Amino acid sequence: MVSILQNVAVDAANPYELALFWSAVTGRPLHPESRPGDEETQVMLPEGPILHFNRVPEAKTAKNRLHLCLRPTTSRDEEVARLLSLGATLVTDRRNPDGTGWAVLADPEGNEFCVLRSDSDRAATPH
């Protein structure tokens, strides 16, 4: 017997607004029944687990122990710029002059996530 990963749950002060951000990040829709003010909402990913956002009363206080890593279809740097324009913040820049590395960003509620090199970025650098 095994367990199947159903969703990745993200605690939030405002689940609907945070789900809107992640919907824009992933280009995927919210669950069709999602409404502003809902206690829970979801971003419907095309494969794998869904992103599930649920309201909690406490604020985020420490670094995430689990985070998402994104591999963009455009270049890493173009995606970082796009995500910053959507409301993300740069937490740690681990991009190297040779094109390797990644960027650590935070969503509007402070949850960290990484932006990795795209396939084209990886093809352009030998390591």
PyRosetta script that sets phi, psi and omega in degrees:
from pyrosetta import init, pose_from_sequence

init()
pose = pose_from_sequence("MVSILQNVAVDAANPYELALFWSAVTGRPLHPESRPGDEETQVMLPEGPILHFNRVPEAKTAKNRLHLCLRPTTSRDEEVARLLSLGATLVTDRRNPDGTGWAVLADPEGNEFCVLRSDSDRAATPH")
pose.set_psi(1, 149.5)
pose.set_omega(1, 177.3)
pose.set_phi(2, -140.5)
pose.set_psi(2, 165.7)
pose.set_omega(2, 172.7)
pose.set_phi(3, -106.3)
pose.set_psi(3, 146.8)
pose.set_omega(3, 178.4)
pose.set_phi(4, -105.8)
pose.set_psi(4, 131.0)
pose.set_omega(4, 179.7)
pose.set_phi(5, -70.1)
pose.set_psi(5, 113.2)
pose.set_omega(5, -176.6)
pose.set_phi(6, -82.8)
pose.set_psi(6, -48.8)
pose.set_omega(6, -177.4)
pose.set_phi(7, -155.7)
pose.set_psi(7, 168.0)
pose.set_omega(7, 170.2)
pose.set_phi(8, -110.7)
pose.set_psi(8, 116.1)
pose.set_omega(8, -176.4)
pose.set_phi(9, -92.0)
pose.set_psi(9, 137.0)
pose.set_omega(9, 178.8)
pose.set_phi(10, -124.9)
pose.set_psi(10, 119.7)
pose.set_omega(10, 175.2)
pose.set_phi(11, -70.4)
pose.set_psi(11, 142.9)
pose.set_omega(11, -175.5)
pose.set_phi(12, -150.9)
pose.set_psi(12, 151.2)
pose.set_omega(12, 171.6)
pose.set_phi(13, -76.4)
pose.set_psi(13, -36.7)
pose.set_omega(13, 179.9)
pose.set_phi(14, -133.4)
pose.set_psi(14, 87.5)
pose.set_omega(14, -175.3)
pose.set_phi(15, -56.6)
pose.set_psi(15, -41.5)
pose.set_omega(15, -177.2)
pose.set_phi(16, -64.1)
pose.set_psi(16, -47.7)
pose.set_omega(16, -179.1)
pose.set_phi(17, -64.7)
pose.set_psi(17, -40.5)
pose.set_omega(17, 179.0)
pose.set_phi(18, -68.1)
pose.set_psi(18, -37.8)
pose.set_omega(18, 176.6)
pose.set_phi(19, -63.7)
pose.set_psi(19, -35.9)
pose.set_omega(19, 176.4)
pose.set_phi(20, -60.9)
pose.set_psi(20, -42.2)
pose.set_omega(20, 177.6)
pose.set_phi(21, -59.7)
pose.set_psi(21, -49.9)
pose.set_omega(21, -177.4)
pose.set_phi(22, -69.8)
pose.set_psi(22, -26.9)
pose.set_omega(22, 173.4)
pose.set_phi(23, -64.1)
pose.set_psi(23, -42.4)
pose.set_omega(23, 177.7)
pose.set_phi(24, -67.8)
pose.set_psi(24, -38.2)
pose.set_omega(24, 178.7)
pose.set_phi(25, -60.9)
pose.set_psi(25, -48.0)
pose.set_omega(25, -173.5)
pose.set_phi(26, -90.2)
pose.set_psi(26, -14.3)
pose.set_omega(26, -176.2)
pose.set_phi(27, 70.6)
pose.set_psi(27, 23.0)
pose.set_omega(27, -177.8)
pose.set_phi(28, -116.4)
pose.set_psi(28, 150.5)
pose.set_omega(28, -174.8)
pose.set_phi(29, -78.7)
pose.set_psi(29, 159.4)
pose.set_omega(29, 168.6)
pose.set_phi(30, -72.5)
pose.set_psi(30, 160.1)
pose.set_omega(30, 172.8)
pose.set_phi(31, -54.8)
pose.set_psi(31, 138.3)
pose.set_omega(31, -174.0)
pose.set_phi(32, -60.4)
pose.set_psi(32, -20.7)
pose.set_omega(32, 179.2)
pose.set_phi(33, -94.8)
pose.set_psi(33, 5.0)
pose.set_omega(33, -178.4)
pose.set_phi(34, -69.5)
pose.set_psi(34, 138.4)
pose.set_omega(34, 179.5)
pose.set_phi(35, -140.4)
pose.set_psi(35, 150.9)
pose.set_omega(35, 174.4)
pose.set_phi(36, -54.2)
pose.set_psi(36, 138.9)
pose.set_omega(36, 179.3)
pose.set_phi(37, 88.9)
pose.set_psi(37, -8.0)
pose.set_omega(37, 178.3)
pose.set_phi(38, -60.2)
pose.set_psi(38, 147.6)
pose.set_omega(38, 176.4)
pose.set_phi(39, -73.0)
pose.set_psi(39, -27.2)
pose.set_omega(39, -179.6)
pose.set_phi(40, -142.5)
pose.set_psi(40, 147.2)
pose.set_omega(40, 172.3)
pose.set_phi(41, -153.6)
pose.set_psi(41, 166.4)
pose.set_omega(41, -174.5)
pose.set_phi(42, -137.7)
pose.set_psi(42, 149.8)
pose.set_omega(42, 169.5)
pose.set_phi(43, -104.3)
pose.set_psi(43, 125.3)
pose.set_omega(43, -173.8)
pose.set_phi(44, -88.9)
pose.set_psi(44, 98.3)
pose.set_omega(44, 179.1)
pose.set_phi(45, -79.7)
pose.set_psi(45, 151.4)
pose.set_omega(45, -174.9)
pose.set_phi(46, -71.3)
pose.set_psi(46, -25.2)
pose.set_omega(46, 178.8)
pose.set_phi(47, -149.6)
pose.set_psi(47, 156.5)
pose.set_omega(47, -178.9)
pose.set_phi(48, 77.7)
pose.set_psi(48, -167.4)
pose.set_omega(48, -177.6)
pose.set_phi(49, -69.6)
pose.set_psi(49, 156.0)
pose.set_omega(49, 175.7)
pose.set_phi(50, -86.7)
pose.set_psi(50, 161.6)
pose.set_omega(50, 173.7)
pose.set_phi(51, -93.4)
pose.set_psi(51, 119.9)
pose.set_omega(51, -175.4)
pose.set_phi(52, -114.1)
pose.set_psi(52, 124.0)
pose.set_omega(52, -178.5)
pose.set_phi(53, -112.7)
pose.set_psi(53, 126.3)
pose.set_omega(53, -179.0)
pose.set_phi(54, -130.6)
pose.set_psi(54, 143.5)
pose.set_omega(54, -177.6)
pose.set_phi(55, -73.0)
pose.set_psi(55, 133.8)
pose.set_omega(55, 172.3)
pose.set_phi(56, -130.9)
pose.set_psi(56, 152.2)
pose.set_omega(56, -177.2)
pose.set_phi(57, -78.6)
pose.set_psi(57, -24.9)
pose.set_omega(57, -175.3)
pose.set_phi(58, -91.9)
pose.set_psi(58, 151.4)
pose.set_omega(58, 178.1)
pose.set_phi(59, -83.9)
pose.set_psi(59, 158.5)
pose.set_omega(59, 173.9)
pose.set_phi(60, -67.2)
pose.set_psi(60, 134.3)
pose.set_omega(60, -175.9)
pose.set_phi(61, -124.9)
pose.set_psi(61, -12.8)
pose.set_omega(61, -177.2)
pose.set_phi(62, -143.5)
pose.set_psi(62, 171.9)
pose.set_omega(62, 177.8)
pose.set_phi(63, -61.1)
pose.set_psi(63, 142.0)
pose.set_omega(63, 176.5)
pose.set_phi(64, -61.1)
pose.set_psi(64, 141.9)
pose.set_omega(64, 172.2)
pose.set_phi(65, -90.0)
pose.set_psi(65, -18.1)
pose.set_omega(65, 177.7)
pose.set_phi(66, -132.6)
pose.set_psi(66, 136.3)
pose.set_omega(66, 179.3)
pose.set_phi(67, -146.2)
pose.set_psi(67, 165.5)
pose.set_omega(67, 178.3)
pose.set_phi(68, -91.7)
pose.set_psi(68, 144.6)
pose.set_omega(68, 172.8)
pose.set_phi(69, -118.4)
pose.set_psi(69, 127.2)
pose.set_omega(69, -176.8)
pose.set_phi(70, -107.4)
pose.set_psi(70, 135.2)
pose.set_omega(70, 172.1)
pose.set_phi(71, -112.0)
pose.set_psi(71, 107.3)
pose.set_omega(71, -175.7)
pose.set_phi(72, -72.4)
pose.set_psi(72, 159.0)
pose.set_omega(72, 174.2)
pose.set_phi(73, -86.2)
pose.set_psi(73, -20.7)
pose.set_omega(73, 172.2)
pose.set_phi(74, -95.9)
pose.set_psi(74, -168.3)
pose.set_omega(74, 177.5)
pose.set_phi(75, -71.6)
pose.set_psi(75, 156.2)
pose.set_omega(75, 177.9)
pose.set_phi(76, -56.2)
pose.set_psi(76, -46.6)
pose.set_omega(76, -175.6)
pose.set_phi(77, -66.6)
pose.set_psi(77, -38.2)
pose.set_omega(77, 175.9)
pose.set_phi(78, -64.0)
pose.set_psi(78, -39.3)
pose.set_omega(78, -179.4)
pose.set_phi(79, -69.2)
pose.set_psi(79, -40.5)
pose.set_omega(79, 176.4)
pose.set_phi(80, -57.9)
pose.set_psi(80, -46.2)
pose.set_omega(80, 179.2)
pose.set_phi(81, -61.0)
pose.set_psi(81, -42.5)
pose.set_omega(81, 179.8)
pose.set_phi(82, -63.8)
pose.set_psi(82, -43.8)
pose.set_omega(82, -178.2)
pose.set_phi(83, -68.0)
pose.set_psi(83, -36.6)
pose.set_omega(83, 175.2)
pose.set_phi(84, -62.2)
pose.set_psi(84, -38.2)
pose.set_omega(84, 179.3)
pose.set_phi(85, -69.3)
pose.set_psi(85, -23.0)
pose.set_omega(85, 177.6)
pose.set_phi(86, -82.1)
pose.set_psi(86, -11.6)
pose.set_omega(86, 179.1)
pose.set_phi(87, 121.7)
pose.set_psi(87, 1.6)
pose.set_omega(87, 174.9)
pose.set_phi(88, -72.3)
pose.set_psi(88, 162.1)
pose.set_omega(88, 174.1)
pose.set_phi(89, -124.3)
pose.set_psi(89, 148.6)
pose.set_omega(89, 177.8)
pose.set_phi(90, -81.0)
pose.set_psi(90, 123.6)
pose.set_omega(90, 179.7)
pose.set_phi(91, -96.3)
pose.set_psi(91, -53.8)
pose.set_omega(91, -179.4)
pose.set_phi(92, -144.3)
pose.set_psi(92, 128.7)
pose.set_omega(92, 179.4)
pose.set_phi(93, -99.3)
pose.set_psi(93, 108.0)
pose.set_omega(93, -179.9)
pose.set_phi(94, -108.7)
pose.set_psi(94, 22.6)
pose.set_omega(94, 176.2)
pose.set_phi(95, -78.7)
pose.set_psi(95, 138.0)
pose.set_omega(95, -177.8)
pose.set_phi(96, -105.4)
pose.set_psi(96, 154.3)
pose.set_omega(96, 179.9)
pose.set_phi(97, -57.2)
pose.set_psi(97, -26.5)
pose.set_omega(97, -179.0)
pose.set_phi(98, -82.8)
pose.set_psi(98, 4.1)
pose.set_omega(98, 178.2)
pose.set_phi(99, 95.0)
pose.set_psi(99, -8.2)
pose.set_omega(99, 177.5)
pose.set_phi(100, -82.5)
pose.set_psi(100, 178.4)
pose.set_omega(100, 176.4)
pose.set_phi(101, 94.7)
pose.set_psi(101, -172.6)
pose.set_omega(101, -174.8)
pose.set_phi(102, -150.0)
pose.set_psi(102, 171.9)
pose.set_omega(102, 176.5)
pose.set_phi(103, -121.7)
pose.set_psi(103, 138.1)
pose.set_omega(103, 175.2)
pose.set_phi(104, -101.3)
pose.set_psi(104, 121.1)
pose.set_omega(104, 178.5)
pose.set_phi(105, -117.3)
pose.set_psi(105, 171.4)
pose.set_omega(105, 173.6)
pose.set_phi(106, -129.2)
pose.set_psi(106, 142.5)
pose.set_omega(106, 176.5)
pose.set_phi(107, -75.8)
pose.set_psi(107, 177.2)
pose.set_omega(107, -176.1)
pose.set_phi(108, -59.1)
pose.set_psi(108, -18.1)
pose.set_omega(108, 176.7)
pose.set_phi(109, -103.4)
pose.set_psi(109, 9.7)
pose.set_omega(109, 173.5)
pose.set_phi(110, 91.2)
pose.set_psi(110, 7.0)
pose.set_omega(110, 178.1)
pose.set_phi(111, -77.3)
pose.set_psi(111, 122.9)
pose.set_omega(111, -177.7)
pose.set_phi(112, -74.5)
pose.set_psi(112, 147.8)
pose.set_omega(112, 172.6)
pose.set_phi(113, -152.6)
pose.set_psi(113, 159.1)
pose.set_omega(113, -177.6)
pose.set_phi(114, -109.3)
pose.set_psi(114, 147.1)
pose.set_omega(114, 170.8)
pose.set_phi(115, -114.0)
pose.set_psi(115, 114.0)
pose.set_omega(115, -178.0)
pose.set_phi(116, -88.9)
pose.set_psi(116, 176.5)
pose.set_omega(116, 175.1)
pose.set_phi(117, -72.6)
pose.set_psi(117, 143.9)
pose.set_omega(117, 175.8)
pose.set_phi(118, -74.5)
pose.set_psi(118, 170.9)
pose.set_omega(118, 176.3)
pose.set_phi(119, -59.6)
pose.set_psi(119, -40.8)
pose.set_omega(119, 179.7)
pose.set_phi(120, -68.0)
pose.set_psi(120, -36.2)
pose.set_omega(120, 175.4)
pose.set_phi(121, -61.9)
pose.set_psi(121, -44.1)
pose.set_omega(121, -178.2)
pose.set_phi(122, -66.5)
pose.set_psi(122, -36.7)
pose.set_omega(122, 179.0)
pose.set_phi(123, -67.7)
pose.set_psi(123, -28.0)
pose.set_omega(123, -177.0)
pose.set_phi(124, -82.3)
pose.set_psi(124, -14.3)
pose.set_omega(124, 179.7)
pose.set_phi(125, -121.5)
pose.set_psi(125, 139.6)
pose.set_omega(125, -175.1)
pose.set_phi(126, -71.6)
pose.set_psi(126, -16.4)
pose.set_omega(126, -178.0)
pose.set_phi(127, -122.1)
pose.dump_pdb("model.pdb")
